[in-house]
Amino acid sequence: MFDFLEGYDLLGAFWVTVKLTVFAGVGSLIWGTLLAAMRVGPVPLMRGFGTAYVNIVRNIPLTVIILFTSLGLNQTLSINLGATDFDVINFRLAVLGLIAYTSSFVCEAIRSGINTVPVGQAEAARAIGLSFTQVLTLIVLPQAFRAVIGPLTNVLIALTKNTTVAAAIGVAEAALLMKDMIENEAQLLLIAAVFAFGFVCLTLPTGLILGWVGKKVAVKR
């Protein structure tokens, strides 16, 4: 029944999907946290930048952002992110585009977590002489992260599915392989079932594990 899979690197394609998810997830968490810090910070210019970035980027289709990284950054501005191989360049550009897009959602999730921290804690910390950065990193963010594991899990699952857009610039992940198989094979339903099952195997354990972690570390108020 599954003879049509012979000759295709199915595991390799899903491994590229996993790498896209991991690299983009880590980058989005870092950049999204910085954006959240800007949005709640005391500097008006940084607040304005964070607000503008989130409101603009999250309303641009991901496909447009991914295509811009290839057509705009690479082909027009000759930015290759330190790589010479065409496949490596496209992979890194796809990661960059996914980070730029996903970090806006990470930012809003973390900002919602920051809003759950009682204002009195921050005020007490400032009263004993801690700076804004110290208050944010030592008191506010640790509690905020514990409160938003659930929303961040949803963002990570969405990111895993969004990696399929990387096929638009030729990254050899699962969606690109599925497109090739549909063009070359006659088993349309089986091909769709195989790739649907593959993504379920990637996203379902992620949701279950992080959901359990979120319940364990949730702040009791």
Solvent accessible surface area in square Angstrom, and as a share of the most:
residue,aa,sasa,rsa
1,M,164,0.73
2,F,103,0.43
3,D,106,0.55
4,F,20,0.08
5,L,43,0.21
6,E,133,0.60
7,G,87,0.83
8,Y,51,0.19
9,D,100,0.52
10,L,35,0.18
11,L,148,0.74
12,G,23,0.22
13,A,6,0.05
14,F,23,0.09
15,W,149,0.52
16,V,27,0.16
17,T,0,0.00
18,V,41,0.23
19,K,64,0.27
20,L,0,0.00
21,T,16,0.09
22,V,80,0.46
23,F,107,0.45
24,A,0,0.00
25,G,17,0.17
26,V,87,0.50
27,G,16,0.16
28,S,1,0.01
29,L,76,0.38
30,I,104,0.53
31,W,67,0.24
32,G,0,0.00
33,T,23,0.13
34,L,90,0.45
35,L,0,0.00
36,A,0,0.00
37,A,22,0.17
38,M,32,0.14
39,R,41,0.15
40,V,48,0.28
41,G,8,0.07
42,P,85,0.54
43,V,67,0.39
44,P,92,0.58
45,L,147,0.73
46,M,88,0.39
47,R,92,0.34
48,G,41,0.39
49,F,98,0.41
50,G,0,0.00
51,T,48,0.28
52,A,47,0.36
53,Y,38,0.14
54,V,0,0.00
55,N,59,0.30
56,I,105,0.54
57,V,19,0.11
58,R,92,0.34
59,N,113,0.58
60,I,56,0.29
61,P,84,0.53
62,L,15,0.07
63,T,59,0.34
64,V,79,0.46
65,I,19,0.10
66,I,0,0.00
67,L,65,0.32
68,F,117,0.49
69,T,5,0.03
70,S,9,0.06
71,L,95,0.47
72,G,13,0.13
73,L,29,0.14
74,N,32,0.16
75,Q,122,0.54
76,T,101,0.59
77,L,108,0.54
78,S,87,0.56
79,I,67,0.34
80,N,61,0.31
81,L,67,0.34
82,G,74,0.72
83,A,9,0.07
84,T,135,0.78
85,D,74,0.38
86,F,137,0.57
87,D,96,0.49
88,V,58,0.33
89,I,18,0.09
90,N,4,0.02
91,F,36,0.15
92,R,100,0.36
93,L,0,0.00
94,A,0,0.00
95,V,18,0.10
96,L,67,0.34
97,G,0,0.00
98,L,0,0.00
99,I,32,0.16
100,A,28,0.22
101,Y,34,0.13
102,T,5,0.03
103,S,0,0.00
104,S,0,0.00
105,F,74,0.31
106,V,7,0.04
107,C,0,0.00
108,E,36,0.16
109,A,11,0.09
110,I,0,0.00
111,R,70,0.25
112,S,53,0.35
113,G,0,0.00
114,I,20,0.10
115,N,108,0.55
116,T,66,0.38
117,V,10,0.05
118,P,59,0.37
119,V,106,0.61
120,G,44,0.42
121,Q,68,0.30
122,A,28,0.21
123,E,106,0.48
124,A,60,0.46
125,A,3,0.02
126,R,130,0.48
127,A,87,0.67
128,I,136,0.69
129,G,64,0.62
130,L,43,0.22
131,S,55,0.36
132,F,59,0.25
133,T,88,0.51
134,Q,78,0.35
135,V,7,0.04
136,L,13,0.07
137,T,69,0.40
138,L,117,0.58
139,I,41,0.21
140,V,11,0.06
141,L,17,0.08
142,P,59,0.37
143,Q,31,0.14
144,A,0,0.00
145,F,62,0.26
146,R,107,0.39
147,A,44,0.34
148,V,4,0.02
149,I,33,0.17
150,G,37,0.36
151,P,58,0.37
152,L,31,0.16
153,T,8,0.04
154,N,99,0.51
155,V,25,0.15
156,L,49,0.24
157,I,39,0.20
158,A,41,0.31
159,L,3,0.01
160,T,10,0.06
161,K,110,0.47
162,N,42,0.21
163,T,0,0.00
164,T,44,0.26
165,V,34,0.20
166,A,0,0.00
167,A,22,0.17
168,A,55,0.43
169,I,16,0.08
170,G,34,0.33
171,V,7,0.04
172,A,66,0.51
173,E,0,0.00
174,A,0,0.00
175,A,17,0.13
176,L,40,0.20
177,L,25,0.13
178,M,60,0.27
179,K,108,0.46
180,D,53,0.27
181,M,0,0.00
182,I,71,0.36
183,E,114,0.51
184,N,104,0.53
185,E,55,0.25
186,A,100,0.77
187,Q,81,0.36
188,L,100,0.50
189,L,150,0.75
190,L,44,0.22
191,I,0,0.00
192,A,46,0.36
193,A,56,0.43
194,V,23,0.13
195,F,4,0.02
196,A,57,0.44
197,F,140,0.58
198,G,13,0.13
199,F,33,0.14
200,V,76,0.43
201,C,63,0.38
202,L,49,0.24
203,T,20,0.11
204,L,99,0.49
205,P,59,0.37
206,T,34,0.20
207,G,22,0.22
208,L,118,0.59
209,I,105,0.53
210,L,53,0.26
211,G,30,0.29
212,W,149,0.52
213,V,45,0.26
214,G,13,0.13
215,K,159,0.67
216,K,131,0.55
217,V,49,0.28
218,A,34,0.26
219,V,37,0.21
220,K,170,0.72
221,R,160,0.58
